[in-house]
């Protein structure tokens, strides 16, 4: 066989080109590449994984700068023998290719992750103490020059003292992977501390189940000229916020910030390739305690900002998170950070979920966040017929449709309940017993009664029993927070109110309903599902202290337009209902007279 300058003539993929392609194989950042090495450690039964970043001052364009010169990942796993070590450094090979029981499998992690970040990777592994370690390496320079075509045979070489000195625990068995010879454009972050802080956030989320149960600890150490500048253990970063302790800021660092949605996980039975597998879906939503007492936006708190970095559906494979898929969230909606969804499946369903070989994405499931079965259905095809057709066509998405439908249906309910949590909260220093439009309306209510236009509720006393029934109504029927409901009920008694304005979801087509409560209290209840509520009432009934002049003008113009459209809808209704037209006009006339009285003294 003829040999060319770069290898054998006629090779389908010359090694130098293959390596270049693999170096650009798509790790999102350095933290994700390091996560691959942590995967290997946990797969090797390690309960301690130490990640070191070593910085030194070097000359960059004739100026001295601090740069990462080495990154090491050391574990106390079971180590490898010589044959296994060589397999681990071969692309697409490994000892877990057919293993569907753990977080590994694809045989790409160690070499792929390493060369995506550096030009040289050294590996020491031992099963009889670090003095008896086996060592080998991959060097991109040698591969590109054609000097290396096979993984160098491992040789006995003790673990270097500098790594042993900084380790918390060198076990009888273990592995050390060291990256070196970096190119500036490969590493996502130039500094060791910054690299580890981002790795802490990601690894704390990816391996939260291992950290939370004590199965694994991830220690992060930054070294600058042998001086330790960072040394800490990664805390669980749970996007469902059900774990404690966690990395969530106080006061939710030692107590869960969210609560479970539903009594237990929802399990889906998936029959695939002759076996039954379980896909578990668990959900959570924010505790009422996350809502601030002063009515300020809870999203601006430290814990709210933390939640803002954990938006999406967490896809978990064998206890290890693949990704936090934000495509399930609705744009930049403040509510989205206050729910959590986790979908956990076994490795046997990798093809069904579309798991990539770098274990960063479940492509099929991710695409289904935007899936609408009706757009793909044939004319007249029903839901079950559509699923059956996908099955007959070998399209495994039919196995996931029910899961997707369940998540969407539950998220709709969760979002509505989250909106209820902040309902009735007063912004800034405003309180429910402050002077408000409810007082003006109540005054007009009493004036009408004094002029002889009495209604039965006018003389009904608002006693303790009526107050408790109002609280019960606001909590049970309008889904107000109990503390807010109590504040409203007390304010009614304190200010002698006869009218209050509340909101609730309703299937009615009405913009608002009128409910008479015990104690002679009239509730004007806005239907939050009606578009007029969001575009008129809610748009104006919010804190505007931080709004710009242009924003205020825009809100007023929009509200004015919405009011005109409401009146246009009334006009059309009046014209279309010919048999009742005169009666409707009389109602409009009488309502106009009363409105004039109510608005006469309003500021």
C-alpha positions as CSV (number, residue, x, y, z in Angstrom):
1,X,0.0,0.0,0.0
2,X,1.4,3.4,-1.0
3,X,2.1,5.9,1.8
4,X,1.5,9.6,1.3
5,X,2.8,12.5,3.3
6,X,-0.2,12.4,5.7
7,X,-0.8,8.7,5.8
8,X,-1.8,5.9,3.6
9,X,-2.9,6.8,0.0
10,X,-6.6,6.4,-0.6
11,X,-7.6,6.4,3.1
12,X,-11.3,7.2,3.5
13,X,-10.6,9.5,6.4
14,X,-6.9,10.5,7.0
15,X,-6.2,10.6,10.7
16,X,-5.2,14.3,10.7
17,X,-8.6,15.2,9.1
18,X,-10.5,12.9,11.4
19,X,-8.9,14.4,14.5
20,X,-9.6,17.9,13.3
21,X,-13.3,17.0,12.8
22,X,-13.5,15.4,16.2
23,X,-11.9,18.4,17.9
24,X,-14.8,20.5,16.6
25,X,-17.5,17.9,17.6
26,X,-19.7,20.3,19.4
27,X,-19.1,20.5,23.2
28,X,-21.0,23.5,24.3
29,X,-18.2,24.8,26.5
30,X,-15.3,23.6,28.7
31,X,-17.6,22.8,31.6
32,X,-19.5,20.3,29.4
33,X,-16.2,18.7,28.2
34,X,-15.1,18.3,31.9
35,X,-18.5,16.8,32.6
36,X,-17.5,13.9,30.3
37,X,-14.5,13.1,32.4
38,X,-16.7,13.3,35.6
39,X,-19.0,10.8,33.8
40,X,-16.1,8.4,33.4
41,X,-15.2,8.7,37.1
42,X,-18.7,8.1,38.3
43,X,-19.1,5.2,35.9
44,X,-15.9,3.8,37.5
45,X,-17.6,3.9,40.9
46,X,-15.7,6.9,42.2
47,X,-17.3,8.7,45.2
48,X,-14.8,11.6,45.0
49,X,-13.9,13.4,41.8
50,X,-11.4,16.3,42.1
51,X,-11.1,18.9,39.3
52,X,-7.9,21.1,39.3
53,X,-7.2,24.2,37.2
54,X,-3.6,25.3,37.3
55,X,-2.7,28.8,36.2
56,X,0.7,30.3,35.6
57,X,2.0,33.6,34.2
58,X,3.1,33.2,30.6
59,X,4.0,35.6,27.8
60,X,1.1,36.3,25.4
61,X,2.0,38.7,22.6
62,X,5.0,40.0,24.5
63,X,2.9,40.6,27.6
64,X,2.8,38.6,30.8
65,X,-0.7,37.1,31.4
66,X,-2.2,34.5,33.6
67,X,-3.3,31.5,31.7
68,X,-4.5,27.9,32.4
69,X,-1.6,25.6,31.7
70,X,-3.1,22.3,33.0
71,X,-6.5,20.9,34.0
72,X,-6.5,17.7,35.9
73,X,-9.4,15.4,36.9
74,X,-8.5,12.9,39.6
75,X,-10.8,10.2,41.0
76,X,-10.9,7.3,43.4
77,X,-12.7,5.0,41.1
78,X,-11.7,1.4,40.3
79,X,-9.0,2.3,37.9
80,X,-8.1,0.5,34.6
81,X,-5.7,-2.2,33.5
82,X,-3.5,-1.7,30.4
83,X,-5.9,-3.1,27.9
84,X,-8.8,-1.0,29.2
85,X,-6.7,2.1,29.3
86,X,-5.9,1.8,25.6
87,X,-9.5,1.2,24.8
88,X,-10.6,4.3,26.8
89,X,-8.3,6.5,24.6
90,X,-9.6,5.1,21.3
91,X,-12.3,7.1,19.5
92,X,-15.6,5.2,19.4
93,X,-14.3,2.3,21.5
94,X,-14.6,1.6,25.2
95,X,-15.8,-0.9,27.8
96,X,-19.4,0.3,28.0
97,X,-20.5,0.2,24.3
98,X,-23.2,-2.4,25.0
99,X,-23.8,-1.4,28.6
100,X,-27.2,0.1,29.1
101,X,-27.1,0.2,32.9
102,X,-25.0,3.3,33.6
103,X,-24.3,6.9,32.4
104,X,-21.5,5.8,30.0
105,X,-21.8,4.0,26.7
106,X,-20.7,5.7,23.5
107,X,-16.9,5.3,23.8
108,X,-16.3,8.9,22.8
109,X,-16.1,10.7,26.1
110,X,-12.5,10.7,27.2
111,X,-10.7,11.3,23.9
112,X,-13.4,13.5,22.3
113,X,-13.8,15.8,25.3
114,X,-10.1,16.1,25.9
115,X,-9.0,17.0,22.4
116,X,-11.9,19.5,22.1
117,X,-10.1,21.6,24.7
118,X,-6.4,20.8,24.5
119,X,-3.6,19.3,22.3
120,X,-2.3,16.8,24.8
121,X,-4.1,14.5,27.2
122,X,-2.1,12.3,29.7
123,X,-3.8,9.5,31.7
124,X,-2.5,7.7,34.8
125,X,-4.6,4.9,36.2
126,X,-3.9,2.5,39.0
127,X,-5.3,-0.6,40.8
128,X,-2.5,-1.2,43.3
129,X,-1.6,2.3,44.6
130,X,-0.5,5.5,42.8
131,X,3.2,4.3,42.8
132,X,2.2,1.5,40.4
133,X,0.1,3.6,38.0
134,X,0.0,2.9,34.3
135,X,0.5,5.9,32.0
136,X,-0.2,6.7,28.3
137,X,-1.2,9.8,26.3
138,X,-2.6,11.3,23.1
139,X,-0.7,14.1,21.5
140,X,-2.4,16.0,18.6
141,X,1.0,17.1,17.3
142,X,2.1,13.5,16.9
143,X,-1.2,12.4,15.4
144,X,-1.2,15.2,12.8
145,X,2.4,14.6,11.9
146,X,1.7,10.9,11.4
147,X,4.0,9.8,14.2
148,X,1.2,8.3,16.2
149,X,-1.4,5.9,14.7
150,X,-2.2,3.8,17.7
151,X,-2.6,4.6,21.4
152,X,0.9,4.3,22.9
153,X,1.3,1.2,25.0
154,X,0.8,2.0,28.7
155,X,3.9,1.9,30.9
156,X,4.3,1.9,34.6
157,X,4.8,5.4,35.9
158,X,3.9,6.7,39.3
159,X,1.4,9.6,39.6
160,X,3.3,12.9,39.7
161,X,3.9,14.3,43.1
162,X,2.3,17.7,42.3
163,X,-1.1,16.1,41.7
164,X,-0.8,13.9,44.8
165,X,0.1,16.8,47.0
166,X,-3.1,18.7,46.2
167,X,-5.4,15.8,46.3
168,X,-7.7,15.4,49.3
169,X,-7.5,11.6,49.0
170,X,-5.3,9.3,46.9
171,X,-6.9,5.9,47.0
172,X,-5.5,2.5,46.3
173,X,-7.4,2.7,43.0
174,X,-8.1,5.6,40.8
175,X,-7.5,7.6,37.6
176,X,-5.9,11.0,36.8
177,X,-6.5,12.7,33.5
178,X,-4.4,15.8,32.7
179,X,-5.0,18.3,29.8
180,X,-2.2,20.5,28.6
181,X,-1.0,22.4,25.6
182,X,-4.0,24.7,25.3
183,X,-5.0,27.0,22.5
184,X,-6.6,30.2,23.6
185,X,-9.7,29.8,21.4
186,X,-10.4,26.3,22.7
187,X,-11.0,27.1,26.4
188,X,-14.3,28.9,27.0
189,X,-12.9,30.8,30.0
190,X,-9.3,32.0,30.4
191,X,-9.1,31.9,34.2
192,X,-9.0,28.8,36.4
193,X,-11.5,30.2,39.0
194,X,-14.0,31.2,36.3
195,X,-13.7,27.8,34.6
196,X,-14.4,26.0,37.9
197,X,-17.2,28.3,38.9
198,X,-19.0,27.6,35.7
199,X,-18.2,23.9,36.1
200,X,-19.6,24.0,39.6
201,X,-23.0,25.3,38.3
202,X,-23.2,22.7,35.5
203,X,-21.8,19.7,37.4
204,X,-24.0,20.6,40.4
205,X,-27.0,20.3,38.2
206,X,-25.9,17.4,36.0
207,X,-24.9,15.2,39.0
208,X,-27.3,16.6,41.6
209,X,-28.8,13.1,42.3
210,X,-25.3,11.7,43.0
211,X,-24.4,14.7,45.2
212,X,-27.7,14.8,47.0
213,X,-27.6,11.1,47.9
214,X,-23.9,11.1,48.9
215,X,-22.9,8.8,46.1
216,X,-20.4,11.3,44.8
217,X,-18.5,14.5,45.8
218,X,-17.1,16.9,43.2
219,X,-14.2,19.0,44.6
220,X,-13.1,22.0,42.6
221,X,-9.6,23.5,43.2
222,X,-8.0,26.5,41.4
223,X,-4.2,26.8,41.7
224,X,-2.1,29.8,40.9
225,X,1.6,29.2,41.0
226,X,0.8,26.4,43.5
227,X,-1.3,28.7,45.7
228,X,-4.8,27.6,46.2
229,X,-7.3,30.4,45.2
230,X,-10.5,28.2,45.2
231,X,-11.3,25.0,47.0
232,X,-14.8,23.9,47.5
233,X,-17.3,21.0,46.9
234,X,-20.0,21.4,44.3
235,X,-23.5,21.6,45.9
236,X,-26.6,20.2,44.3
237,X,-28.1,22.6,41.8
238,X,-31.6,21.2,41.4
239,X,-33.8,22.9,38.7
240,X,-36.8,21.4,40.5
241,X,-35.7,23.0,43.8
242,X,-36.8,20.0,45.8
243,X,-33.4,19.1,47.2
244,X,-31.7,20.5,50.3
245,X,-29.1,21.5,51.1
246,X,-28.4,23.0,47.7
247,X,-26.6,25.9,45.9
248,X,-29.8,28.0,46.0
249,X,-29.2,31.3,47.9
250,X,-30.7,32.0,51.3
251,X,-33.2,31.5,52.7
252,X,-33.7,28.5,50.5
253,X,-30.1,27.0,50.7
254,X,-31.2,24.6,53.4
255,X,-34.9,24.1,52.7
256,X,-36.6,23.3,49.3
257,X,-37.7,26.5,47.4
258,X,-40.3,24.6,45.4
259,X,-43.0,22.1,46.3
260,X,-44.1,18.9,44.4
261,X,-46.8,19.3,41.9
262,X,-49.0,16.2,42.5
263,X,-48.7,13.5,45.1
264,X,-46.0,11.5,43.3
265,X,-44.1,11.1,40.0
266,X,-46.1,10.2,36.9
267,X,-44.7,7.0,35.3
268,X,-45.2,6.1,31.7
269,X,-44.7,2.5,30.6
270,X,-42.7,2.3,27.3
271,X,-42.6,-1.0,25.4
272,X,-39.5,-1.0,23.2
273,X,-37.6,-3.8,21.5
274,X,-39.3,-6.5,23.5
275,X,-38.8,-4.9,26.9
276,X,-40.9,-2.6,29.1
277,X,-39.2,0.6,30.4
278,X,-40.4,3.3,32.8
279,X,-40.1,7.0,32.0
280,X,-40.8,9.1,35.1
281,X,-42.0,12.7,35.0
282,X,-41.9,14.8,38.1
283,X,-42.9,18.4,38.5
284,X,-42.6,21.2,41.0
285,X,-43.7,24.8,41.6
286,X,-42.6,27.6,43.8
287,X,-43.7,27.7,47.4
288,X,-45.8,30.7,48.5
289,X,-42.9,31.8,50.7
290,X,-41.0,32.8,47.6
291,X,-43.4,35.8,47.1
292,X,-41.9,38.8,48.9
293,X,-43.8,40.5,51.7
294,X,-43.1,44.0,50.3
295,X,-44.7,43.1,46.9
296,X,-41.5,43.5,45.0
297,X,-40.7,41.2,42.1
298,X,-39.4,38.0,43.5
299,X,-37.5,37.4,40.3
300,X,-35.1,40.2,41.4
301,X,-34.1,38.4,44.6
302,X,-30.9,36.4,44.7
303,X,-32.9,33.2,44.8
304,X,-35.1,34.4,41.9
305,X,-32.0,35.1,39.8
306,X,-30.8,31.6,40.6
307,X,-34.1,30.2,39.4
308,X,-33.8,32.4,36.2
309,X,-30.7,30.3,35.3
310,X,-32.5,27.0,35.6
311,X,-35.5,27.5,33.3
312,X,-36.7,24.5,31.2
313,X,-37.4,20.8,31.3
314,X,-34.6,18.7,32.8
315,X,-33.8,15.6,30.7
316,X,-32.2,13.0,32.9
317,X,-30.6,9.7,31.7
318,X,-29.6,7.1,34.3
319,X,-29.6,9.7,37.1
320,X,-27.4,12.2,35.1
321,X,-28.9,15.2,33.4
322,X,-28.3,15.5,29.7
323,X,-29.6,19.0,29.3
324,X,-32.0,21.6,30.7
325,X,-34.2,22.3,27.6
326,X,-35.5,25.8,27.7
327,X,-37.5,25.4,24.5
328,X,-40.5,24.3,26.7
329,X,-40.6,27.7,28.3
330,X,-42.8,30.5,26.9
331,X,-40.4,33.3,25.9
332,X,-39.3,35.6,28.6
333,X,-42.3,35.1,30.9
334,X,-41.5,35.8,34.6
335,X,-43.6,32.8,35.6
336,X,-41.3,30.4,33.7
337,X,-38.6,30.4,36.3
338,X,-41.0,29.3,39.1
339,X,-41.8,25.8,37.8
340,X,-39.6,22.7,37.3
341,X,-40.1,19.6,35.2
342,X,-37.9,16.5,35.1
343,X,-38.1,13.7,32.6
344,X,-36.0,10.6,33.6
345,X,-35.5,7.6,31.3
346,X,-33.1,4.6,31.1
347,X,-30.2,4.3,28.6
348,X,-32.2,1.6,26.8
349,X,-34.4,4.4,25.4
350,X,-31.4,6.4,24.0
351,X,-32.6,6.0,20.4
352,X,-36.2,6.9,21.3
353,X,-35.1,10.1,22.9
354,X,-32.4,10.8,20.4
355,X,-29.4,11.0,22.7
356,X,-26.3,12.3,21.0
357,X,-22.9,10.6,21.5
358,X,-21.6,13.5,23.6
359,X,-24.6,13.1,25.9
360,X,-25.5,16.8,25.7
361,X,-28.9,16.6,24.0
362,X,-31.9,14.4,23.6
363,X,-32.7,15.6,20.1
364,X,-36.0,13.8,19.4
365,X,-37.5,14.8,22.7
366,X,-36.2,18.3,22.4
367,X,-37.9,18.8,19.0
368,X,-41.1,17.5,20.5
369,X,-41.4,20.6,22.7
370,X,-42.9,22.3,19.6
371,X,-44.7,19.1,18.4
372,X,-48.4,19.5,17.3
373,X,-49.8,16.2,16.2
374,X,-52.7,17.8,14.3
375,X,-50.2,19.5,11.9
376,X,-48.8,16.1,10.9
377,X,-52.1,14.2,11.0
378,X,-53.9,13.2,7.7
379,X,-57.3,14.8,7.0
380,X,-59.9,13.4,9.4
381,X,-57.3,11.4,11.4
382,X,-58.0,11.1,15.1
383,X,-55.4,11.1,17.9
384,X,-55.2,7.4,18.4
385,X,-55.2,6.7,14.7
386,X,-52.3,9.1,14.3
387,X,-50.3,7.4,17.0
388,X,-51.0,4.0,15.4
389,X,-49.8,5.2,12.0
390,X,-46.5,6.4,13.5
391,X,-46.1,3.1,15.1
392,X,-46.7,1.2,11.8
393,X,-44.3,3.5,10.0
394,X,-41.6,2.8,12.6
395,X,-41.6,6.4,13.9
396,X,-40.8,6.0,17.6
397,X,-42.2,9.4,18.4
398,X,-45.5,7.6,19.1
399,X,-43.9,6.4,22.3
400,X,-43.4,10.0,23.5
401,X,-46.6,11.8,22.5
402,X,-48.5,11.0,25.7
403,X,-45.6,12.2,27.8
404,X,-45.4,15.5,25.8
405,X,-49.2,16.0,26.1
406,X,-49.0,15.4,29.9
407,X,-46.3,17.9,30.4
408,X,-48.0,20.6,28.4
409,X,-51.4,20.0,30.2
410,X,-49.8,20.1,33.6
411,X,-47.7,23.2,32.8
412,X,-50.8,25.1,31.8
413,X,-52.3,24.4,35.3
414,X,-49.0,25.2,37.1
415,X,-48.6,28.5,35.3
416,X,-52.2,29.5,36.3
417,X,-51.5,28.6,39.9
418,X,-48.2,30.6,39.9
419,X,-50.1,33.6,38.7
420,X,-52.5,33.2,41.5
421,X,-49.6,33.3,44.0
422,X,-48.9,37.0,43.3
423,X,-52.6,37.9,42.9
424,X,-53.6,40.7,45.3
425,X,-50.0,41.4,46.4
426,X,-49.4,45.2,46.7
427,X,-46.3,46.6,45.2
428,X,-43.8,48.8,47.1
429,X,-45.3,50.2,50.3
430,X,-49.0,49.9,49.2
431,X,-51.3,48.0,51.6
432,X,-54.8,46.6,51.2
433,X,-56.1,49.0,53.8
434,X,-54.7,52.1,52.0
435,X,-57.2,54.4,50.4
436,X,-58.2,53.0,47.0
437,X,-60.8,53.0,44.3
438,X,-62.7,50.4,46.4
439,X,-63.3,53.1,49.0
440,X,-64.7,55.5,46.3
441,X,-67.0,52.7,44.9
442,X,-68.1,51.9,48.5
443,X,-68.9,55.6,49.1
444,X,-71.1,55.7,46.0
445,X,-72.7,52.4,47.0
446,X,-73.8,54.0,50.3
447,X,-74.9,57.2,48.6
448,X,-77.2,55.2,46.3
449,X,-78.7,53.5,49.4
450,X,-79.2,56.8,51.2
451,X,-81.2,58.1,48.2
452,X,-83.6,55.3,48.4
453,X,-82.1,52.9,45.9
454,X,-81.6,50.2,48.5
455,X,-80.7,46.6,47.9
456,X,-80.9,43.7,50.3
457,X,-77.2,43.6,51.0
458,X,-77.0,47.3,52.1
459,X,-78.1,46.6,55.7
460,X,-76.3,43.2,56.1
461,X,-73.7,43.4,58.9
462,X,-70.1,42.4,58.1
463,X,-69.3,40.4,61.2
464,X,-66.6,37.8,62.1
465,X,-68.5,35.0,60.4
466,X,-68.8,37.1,57.2
467,X,-65.1,37.9,57.3
468,X,-64.2,34.2,57.6
469,X,-66.5,33.4,54.7
470,X,-64.9,36.1,52.5
471,X,-61.4,34.6,53.3
472,X,-62.7,31.2,52.4
473,X,-64.2,32.4,49.1
474,X,-61.0,34.2,48.1
475,X,-58.8,31.2,48.9
476,X,-61.0,28.3,47.7
477,X,-62.7,29.9,44.7
478,X,-60.4,32.7,43.6
479,X,-57.2,30.9,44.6
480,X,-55.7,33.8,46.6
481,X,-52.9,33.2,49.0
482,X,-54.4,32.8,52.4
483,X,-52.4,35.6,54.0
484,X,-53.4,38.0,51.2
485,X,-57.1,36.9,51.5
486,X,-56.9,37.6,55.2
487,X,-55.4,41.1,54.6
488,X,-58.2,41.9,52.1
489,X,-60.9,40.7,54.5
490,X,-59.5,42.7,57.4
491,X,-59.2,45.8,55.2
492,X,-62.9,45.5,54.3
493,X,-63.9,45.7,58.0
494,X,-61.4,48.4,58.8
495,X,-62.4,50.7,56.0
496,X,-66.1,49.8,55.9
497,X,-66.0,48.7,52.3
498,X,-69.0,47.4,50.5
499,X,-67.3,46.7,47.1
500,X,-64.0,45.0,46.4
501,X,-62.3,44.2,43.1
502,X,-60.9,40.7,42.7
503,X,-59.7,38.4,39.9
504,X,-60.3,34.7,39.1
505,X,-60.2,32.4,36.2
506,X,-63.5,31.6,34.6
507,X,-64.8,29.6,31.7
508,X,-67.4,32.3,31.2
509,X,-67.3,34.6,28.2
510,X,-68.0,37.5,30.5
511,X,-65.3,40.1,31.2
512,X,-66.4,40.3,34.8
513,X,-68.9,38.7,37.2
514,X,-70.8,40.2,40.1
515,X,-70.8,38.0,43.3
516,X,-72.7,39.0,46.5
517,X,-70.9,37.7,49.6
518,X,-72.1,37.4,53.2
519,X,-71.8,40.6,55.1
520,X,-73.3,42.7,52.2
521,X,-70.0,42.6,50.2
522,X,-70.2,42.9,46.5
523,X,-67.2,41.3,44.6
524,X,-66.6,42.6,41.1
525,X,-64.6,39.7,39.9
526,X,-62.6,40.2,36.7
527,X,-62.2,37.1,34.5
528,X,-58.4,36.7,34.1
529,X,-59.0,34.5,31.0
530,X,-60.7,37.3,29.2
531,X,-58.3,39.3,26.9
532,X,-59.8,42.6,28.3
533,X,-58.3,41.8,31.7
534,X,-54.7,41.5,30.6
535,X,-54.9,44.3,28.1
536,X,-56.8,46.8,30.1
537,X,-57.0,46.1,33.9
538,X,-53.8,44.3,34.5
539,X,-51.8,46.5,32.1
540,X,-52.6,49.6,34.2
541,X,-53.0,48.1,37.7
542,X,-49.2,47.4,38.3
543,X,-46.3,49.3,39.9
544,X,-45.2,52.0,37.5
545,X,-42.5,53.5,39.7
546,X,-39.7,52.2,37.6
547,X,-41.3,52.7,34.2
548,X,-40.0,55.2,31.7
549,X,-42.1,58.0,30.2
550,X,-42.4,56.2,26.9
551,X,-43.5,53.0,28.6
552,X,-46.2,54.9,30.5
553,X,-47.4,56.6,27.4
554,X,-47.5,53.3,25.6
555,X,-49.6,51.7,28.4
556,X,-52.1,54.5,28.4
557,X,-52.5,54.5,24.7
558,X,-53.0,50.7,24.6
559,X,-55.5,50.8,27.5
560,X,-57.4,53.6,25.7
561,X,-57.6,51.5,22.6
562,X,-58.8,48.5,24.5
563,X,-61.5,50.5,26.1
564,X,-62.7,51.8,22.7
565,X,-62.7,48.2,21.4
566,X,-64.8,47.1,24.4
567,X,-67.3,49.9,23.6
568,X,-67.3,48.9,19.9
569,X,-68.1,45.3,20.9
570,X,-71.1,46.7,22.9
571,X,-72.2,48.7,19.9
572,X,-72.1,45.7,17.6
573,X,-74.0,43.6,20.2
574,X,-76.6,46.3,20.4
575,X,-77.1,46.5,16.7
576,X,-77.2,42.7,16.1
577,X,-79.8,41.9,18.8
578,X,-82.7,43.5,16.9
579,X,-85.5,42.1,19.1
580,X,-83.9,43.4,22.3
581,X,-82.4,46.6,20.8
582,X,-84.6,49.0,22.6
583,X,-84.2,47.3,26.0
584,X,-80.4,47.2,25.6
585,X,-80.4,50.9,24.7
586,X,-82.4,51.6,27.9
587,X,-79.9,49.6,29.9
588,X,-77.1,51.6,28.4
589,X,-78.9,54.8,29.2
590,X,-79.5,53.9,32.8
591,X,-76.0,52.6,33.3
592,X,-74.6,55.8,31.9
593,X,-76.6,57.8,34.4
594,X,-75.2,55.7,37.3
595,X,-71.7,55.9,35.8
596,X,-72.0,59.7,35.8
597,X,-72.8,59.7,39.5
598,X,-70.0,57.3,40.3
599,X,-67.4,59.3,38.3
600,X,-68.6,62.8,39.3
601,X,-66.2,63.2,42.2
602,X,-63.5,60.8,41.2
603,X,-60.0,62.2,40.8
